[in-house]
Amino acid sequence: MRELTRAGETALSVAGRTVGHMDSEGQYGQRVVWAVVGTDIGPLLLAATGSGLVNVVFHATEAVRERTVERLASRLGAEPVEAPTEPVLAEAISQLRAYFAGRRRDFDLPLDWSLISGFNRQVLRELAAGVPYGTVVGYGDLAGRVGQPGGAQAVGAAMGANPLPVVVPCHRVVESDGGIGGFGGGLETKRKLLALEGVLPEPLF
């Protein structure tokens, strides 16, 4: 066992694995890191913990970055550190760039679901596992998949609460009448993602 120092923090390493960072009071807590990647839908802020990618935020302007860092510090109990070369973030950036370039259809990243719970988490996990690239699903159909027929509105709320958009593809959830439905990143962003995947109906262009 040894201690590592990085950016003014002290980390406890066991068998080469960093398990926590010591705060000013000598307590160990999780490390939260973040980075911004430019994409075809604008800059995305990515945040991760030791468990995996925990947040993806659209339209990551300076103001959005500041608000997101404050929110994550409050929710996760650790001050996020900008660290684009951190392995989980570097891999997420690489996979997102490949996705937007049309070279990747699936994301293979560890995910930290700690920002969401209950029904919302259940629905999002089903979405991530069961609605592949190039397909869409209706809000009501997705509700039925998790044993809640008639729960289309609840599914819509879960999509709006998705802390990991794009990677957990809430843009693939649409209205049963052919409309594309709402989207936290804006309808134009949803249209671009659906067009990238080749599933946007022509009348919506």
Secondary structure, DSSP 4 states (H G I P E B T S, - for coil): -EEEEETTEEEEEETTEEEEEE-TTS-EE---EEEEE--TTS-EEEEEETTEEEEEESS--HHHHHHHHHHHHHHHSS--EE-TTSHHHHHHHHHHHHHHTTS-SS----B--TT--HHHHHHHHHHHHHS-TT--EEHHHHHHHTT-TT-HHHHHHHHHT-SSTTTS-GGGEE-TTS-----TT-HHHHHHHHHHTT-S-GGG-
